[in-house]
Amino acid sequence: MIISNLLGIVKKTNSKSTKRHRQEKSKELSSFGQNTGGAAQEASVPRDRDMKKERIKIDFLIHDLKVPLAVIEAGITSLLTRQDKYGKLTEKQEKVLRRALRNTKITQTLVNDALELGRSREGVAHVSTCSISDLVKNTLLEVFDLTNDRLSEEVRTCADLADLKRVLQSHGVGLNVEERLWAQRVCLDEPKVKQILRNLLNNALKYRRSSIEVTIGQEADALLLSVSDDGEGIPQEYHRRIFECYFQMNGDESCPVRGHGLGLAGVLVLVEDMGGKLTLESDQGCGAKFSVRIPLIKTC
């Protein structure tokens, strides 16, 4: 019953989304054809142009993933929130659907992160004015929405900085920021900064023993962010390599760094593209501290 309802919702939503998406895709392909000058000139395109076209193909594929993911999210959300229309759910069914919804949102976040890296590579910036409090709190919610439902709900109800610090500390997350800076508004590329902070937070939460520390500061015309954990740490000989794409430790190595090797590489790209600096303080058995210095823009 649930599956048939979901299929009905997806079919209805997908017909509208597909039509709109095809129109957008047609426009983008038309523009791409004008920029490349047609098939007659492709044989003489330099190698770097060919590489750029390949990157566009990959970015275009990533972009296309947004439509089916949005349809899946809409369908699951409808089943959860409109049970009067689609049928009552059992506790186990609701649990499965909420897990599916969380993982759909994780995938959407990954797609958006990949697109942001592509825009950063092409020098595209989305500069705007935002408050430090909104930037940090919204990033925390994005992380905890996918990893800790209880903490996420507690963070949402926090009325002020003191309340937020208390809630986070009870879950092993320290937040160090002055009240004055917390309320301050700054001009920067918010999507990139949130992606940087989100990746560093996810890393720290993954490798900590029991706690992490998030510190926000300001130095002249730059925003300072640091995230540290009390985990096993990273040996000095790996400090450069962990920022390389697809770098992974072998199973018999003592270094605890695992994963696809893309998170920190992506962070470094984003930081450098904004003219910032990323540093690492760590050694085997001593935890790890990643610090970021991001130049602020005077006016938006």
C-alpha positions as CSV (number, residue, x, y, z in Angstrom):
1,M,0.0,0.0,0.0
2,I,2.8,2.4,0.9
3,I,4.8,1.5,-2.2
4,S,1.8,2.1,-4.5
5,N,1.1,5.4,-2.8
6,L,4.7,6.5,-3.1
7,L,4.8,5.5,-6.8
8,G,1.6,7.5,-7.4
9,I,3.1,10.6,-5.8
10,V,6.4,10.2,-7.6
11,K,4.7,9.7,-11.0
12,K,2.6,12.8,-10.5
13,T,5.5,15.0,-9.3
14,N,7.9,13.6,-11.8
15,S,5.8,14.5,-14.8
16,K,5.9,18.1,-13.8
17,S,9.6,18.1,-12.8
18,T,10.6,16.3,-16.0
19,K,8.9,18.7,-18.3
20,R,10.5,21.7,-16.5
21,H,13.9,19.9,-16.4
22,R,13.8,19.2,-20.1
23,Q,13.1,22.8,-20.9
24,E,16.1,23.9,-18.7
25,K,18.3,21.2,-20.3
26,S,17.4,22.3,-23.8
27,K,18.3,25.9,-23.0
28,E,21.7,24.8,-21.4
29,L,22.6,22.6,-24.4
30,S,21.7,25.4,-26.8
31,S,23.9,27.8,-24.9
32,F,26.7,25.2,-24.8
33,G,26.5,24.7,-28.6
34,Q,26.9,28.5,-29.2
35,N,29.9,28.7,-26.9
36,T,31.8,25.8,-28.6
37,G,31.1,27.1,-32.1
38,G,29.5,23.9,-33.4
39,A,30.8,20.5,-34.5
40,A,32.9,21.8,-37.4
41,Q,35.4,23.5,-35.0
42,E,35.6,20.7,-32.4
43,A,38.6,19.0,-34.2
44,S,40.8,22.0,-33.5
45,V,39.8,22.5,-29.9
46,P,42.9,22.7,-27.6
47,R,43.3,19.9,-25.0
48,D,42.5,22.2,-22.1
49,R,39.2,23.0,-23.8
50,D,38.5,19.2,-24.2
51,M,39.2,18.8,-20.5
52,K,36.8,21.6,-19.7
53,K,34.1,20.0,-21.8
54,E,34.6,16.7,-19.9
55,R,34.2,18.6,-16.6
56,I,31.0,20.2,-17.9
57,K,29.7,16.7,-18.8
58,I,30.3,15.5,-15.2
59,D,28.9,18.7,-13.6
60,F,25.8,18.3,-15.9
61,L,25.3,14.7,-14.8
62,I,25.6,15.8,-11.1
63,H,23.1,18.6,-11.8
64,D,20.6,16.1,-13.4
65,L,20.6,14.1,-10.1
66,K,18.8,17.0,-8.4
67,V,15.4,16.4,-10.1
68,P,14.9,12.7,-9.2
69,L,16.1,13.4,-5.6
70,A,13.6,16.2,-5.2
71,V,10.9,13.9,-6.5
72,I,11.8,11.1,-4.0
73,E,12.0,13.6,-1.1
74,A,8.6,15.1,-2.0
75,G,7.0,11.6,-2.2
76,I,8.4,10.4,1.1
77,T,7.5,13.6,2.8
78,S,3.9,13.4,1.5
79,L,3.5,9.8,2.9
80,L,4.8,11.0,6.3
81,T,2.8,14.2,6.6
82,R,-0.4,13.4,4.7
83,Q,-1.4,10.1,6.2
84,D,-5.1,11.1,6.1
85,K,-4.8,11.0,2.3
86,Y,-2.3,8.2,1.6
87,G,-3.0,5.8,4.6
88,K,-2.0,5.4,8.2
89,L,1.6,4.2,8.8
90,T,2.7,1.8,11.4
91,E,5.5,2.8,13.7
92,K,8.0,0.5,11.9
93,Q,6.9,1.9,8.5
94,E,7.3,5.4,9.6
95,K,10.8,4.6,11.0
96,V,11.8,3.2,7.6
97,L,10.5,6.1,5.7
98,R,12.2,8.7,7.9
99,R,15.5,6.8,7.5
100,A,15.0,6.9,3.7
101,L,14.2,10.6,3.9
102,R,17.4,11.3,5.9
103,N,19.5,9.5,3.4
104,T,17.8,11.3,0.5
105,K,18.8,14.6,2.2
106,I,22.4,13.3,2.6
107,T,22.5,12.6,-1.1
108,Q,21.1,16.1,-1.9
109,T,23.8,17.6,0.3
110,L,26.5,15.7,-1.5
111,V,25.1,16.8,-4.9
112,N,25.0,20.4,-3.8
113,D,28.6,20.2,-2.5
114,A,29.8,18.7,-5.8
115,L,28.2,21.6,-7.7
116,E,29.6,24.2,-5.3
117,L,33.1,22.7,-5.9
118,G,32.5,23.0,-9.7
119,R,31.4,26.6,-9.3
120,S,34.4,27.4,-7.2
121,R,36.7,25.8,-9.8
122,E,35.3,28.2,-12.4
123,G,35.7,31.2,-10.1
124,V,32.0,31.6,-9.4
125,A,31.2,33.3,-6.0
126,H,28.0,33.9,-4.2
127,V,28.9,36.8,-2.0
128,S,26.3,37.9,0.5
129,T,25.9,39.4,4.0
130,C,25.0,37.0,6.8
131,S,25.3,36.8,10.6
132,I,27.9,34.6,12.2
133,S,25.1,33.1,14.3
134,D,23.0,32.0,11.3
135,L,26.0,30.7,9.5
136,V,27.2,28.5,12.4
137,K,23.8,27.4,13.7
138,N,22.5,26.5,10.3
139,T,25.6,24.5,9.5
140,L,25.3,22.6,12.9
141,L,21.7,21.8,12.0
142,E,22.7,20.5,8.6
143,V,25.2,18.2,10.3
144,F,23.0,17.0,13.2
145,D,19.9,16.6,11.0
146,L,21.7,13.7,9.4
147,T,23.7,12.3,12.4
148,N,21.8,13.0,15.6
149,D,18.1,13.7,15.5
150,R,17.8,14.4,19.2
151,L,20.6,17.0,19.2
152,S,19.2,18.6,16.1
153,E,15.8,19.2,17.8
154,E,17.5,20.6,20.9
155,V,19.6,23.0,18.8
156,R,16.5,24.3,17.0
157,T,14.9,25.3,20.4
158,C,18.0,27.2,21.6
159,A,17.0,30.9,22.3
160,D,20.5,32.4,22.6
161,L,24.2,31.6,22.5
162,A,24.5,30.6,26.1
163,D,21.7,28.1,25.7
164,L,23.3,26.7,22.5
165,K,26.6,26.3,24.2
166,R,25.0,24.4,27.1
167,V,23.1,22.0,24.7
168,L,26.2,21.3,22.5
169,Q,28.4,20.8,25.6
170,S,26.1,18.1,26.9
171,H,26.7,16.2,23.7
172,G,30.5,16.6,23.7
173,V,30.6,19.6,21.4
174,G,32.3,22.7,22.7
175,L,31.6,26.1,21.0
176,N,34.0,29.0,21.6
177,V,32.8,32.3,20.3
178,E,32.3,35.8,21.8
179,E,28.8,37.2,22.1
180,R,29.9,40.3,20.2
181,L,31.1,38.3,17.2
182,W,28.1,35.9,17.4
183,A,25.8,38.8,16.5
184,Q,28.0,40.3,13.9
185,R,27.2,40.4,10.2
186,V,29.9,39.7,7.7
187,C,30.3,39.7,3.9
188,L,31.5,36.4,2.4
189,D,30.6,33.4,0.2
190,E,28.3,31.7,2.6
191,P,27.7,28.4,0.7
192,K,31.4,27.8,0.5
193,V,32.1,28.6,4.1
194,K,29.2,26.4,5.3
195,Q,30.5,23.5,3.2
196,I,34.0,24.0,4.7
197,L,32.7,24.0,8.2
198,R,30.3,21.1,7.6
199,N,33.1,18.9,6.3
200,L,35.4,19.7,9.2
201,L,32.6,19.1,11.7
202,N,31.8,15.7,10.1
203,N,35.5,14.7,10.2
204,A,35.8,15.7,13.8
205,L,32.6,13.9,14.9
206,K,33.8,10.8,13.0
207,Y,37.3,10.5,14.5
208,R,36.7,11.9,18.0
209,R,37.0,9.8,21.1
210,S,34.5,11.8,23.2
211,S,34.6,15.5,22.3
212,I,35.2,18.2,19.7
213,E,35.8,21.9,19.9
214,V,34.6,24.6,17.4
215,T,36.2,28.0,17.7
216,I,35.0,31.1,15.8
217,G,37.1,34.3,15.8
218,Q,38.1,37.3,13.8
219,E,41.4,38.8,12.9
220,A,41.5,42.2,11.1
221,D,39.7,41.5,7.8
222,A,39.5,37.7,8.1
223,L,37.1,35.1,9.7
224,L,38.9,32.4,11.7
225,L,37.4,28.9,12.1
226,S,38.9,25.9,13.8
227,V,37.6,22.5,14.5
228,S,39.5,20.1,16.8
229,D,38.9,16.6,18.1
230,D,40.4,14.3,20.7
231,G,40.9,11.4,18.4
232,E,43.9,9.3,17.5
233,G,45.4,12.1,15.5
234,I,47.3,12.1,12.2
235,P,51.1,11.4,12.0
236,Q,53.3,14.2,10.7
237,E,54.2,12.2,7.5
238,Y,50.6,12.2,6.3
239,H,49.8,15.9,6.9
240,R,50.2,16.8,3.2
241,R,48.8,13.6,1.7
242,I,45.4,13.7,3.5
243,F,44.6,16.8,1.3
244,E,45.1,14.8,-1.9
245,C,42.1,13.5,-3.8
246,Y,41.3,9.8,-3.2
247,F,44.1,9.4,-0.6
248,Q,43.4,6.5,1.7
249,M,45.4,4.6,4.3
250,N,45.9,0.9,3.8
251,G,44.2,-1.4,6.2
252,D,47.4,-2.3,8.0
253,E,48.5,1.4,8.6
254,S,48.2,2.9,12.0
255,C,46.8,6.2,10.8
256,P,43.0,6.3,11.5
257,V,42.1,8.4,8.4
258,R,39.6,6.6,6.3
259,G,36.9,7.4,3.7
260,H,36.9,8.4,0.0
261,G,39.7,11.0,0.4
262,L,37.5,13.8,-1.0
263,G,36.3,15.8,2.0
264,L,39.5,17.5,3.0
265,A,40.7,17.8,-0.6
266,G,37.4,19.7,-1.3
267,V,37.9,21.9,1.8
268,L,41.4,22.9,0.6
269,V,40.1,23.8,-2.9
270,L,37.3,26.0,-1.5
271,V,39.6,27.7,1.0
272,E,42.2,28.5,-1.6
273,D,39.7,29.7,-4.1
274,M,38.5,32.3,-1.5
275,G,42.1,33.4,-1.0
276,G,42.2,31.7,2.5
277,K,44.5,29.4,4.3
278,L,44.1,26.0,5.9
279,T,46.4,24.6,8.5
280,L,46.6,21.3,10.4
281,E,48.0,20.7,13.9
282,S,48.1,17.0,14.8
283,D,50.3,14.0,15.6
284,Q,49.7,10.4,16.4
285,G,47.7,10.0,19.6
286,C,47.2,13.8,20.0
287,G,43.9,14.5,18.2
288,A,43.7,16.9,15.3
289,K,42.9,20.6,14.8
290,F,42.0,22.1,11.4
291,S,42.2,25.9,11.3
292,V,40.8,28.1,8.4
293,R,41.5,31.7,7.7
294,I,39.0,33.3,5.3
295,P,39.3,36.9,4.0
296,L,36.2,39.0,4.6
297,I,34.9,41.2,1.8
298,K,34.4,44.9,2.8
299,T,31.1,45.4,1.0
300,C,28.5,43.1,-0.6
